Amino acid sequence: MQAIINRKEIKIKKCDLDKQLLTFIREDLNLTGTKNGCNIGVCGACTVLINNEPQRSCKLKVSDIIDKELLTIEGMSENNDLHPLQKSFLDHDAVQCGFCTPGMVLTAHALLLKNNNPTEAEVRDAIKINLCRCTGYQQIVDSIISAKRFYK
């Protein structure tokens, strides 16, 4: 059994299949960018992409990623360079405490992969699954709109 995690093939052990995906990501893979905000699937801090779809990892088991591609925030950057969407979040001051940021960036990435020219309303609709208590969302929306030029 295997999964592709951040573009790398990972063997999955049978004993891990029933483990919460969030726990597996953070504790077994040591990818701590995925956050545990509520552990009940409400806040979106644990959002990852599975086959480019935003999913709450606290609501899933490791068995849900078998033969699928999983992307965490650590997989967004390449060659130690931030992804343009991540840079856009910084450029627009969309990062305050940073707790929601990984899930928010991944949700935005999924949107821009599907729709590289979203309206502000479409951006707001896409990110409504991610709660942010710091920014008021406008900086986040602005950063996503600005980054759309990097998606074809």
Secondary structure, 3 states (H helix, E strand, C coil): CEEEECCEEEECCHHHCCCEHHHHHHHHCCCCCCCCCCCCCCCCCCEEEECCEEEEHHHCEHHHHCCCEEECHHHCCECCECCHHHHHHHHCCCCCCCCCHHHHHHHHHHHHHHCCCCCHHHHHHHHCCCCCCCCCCHHHHHHHHHHHHHCC
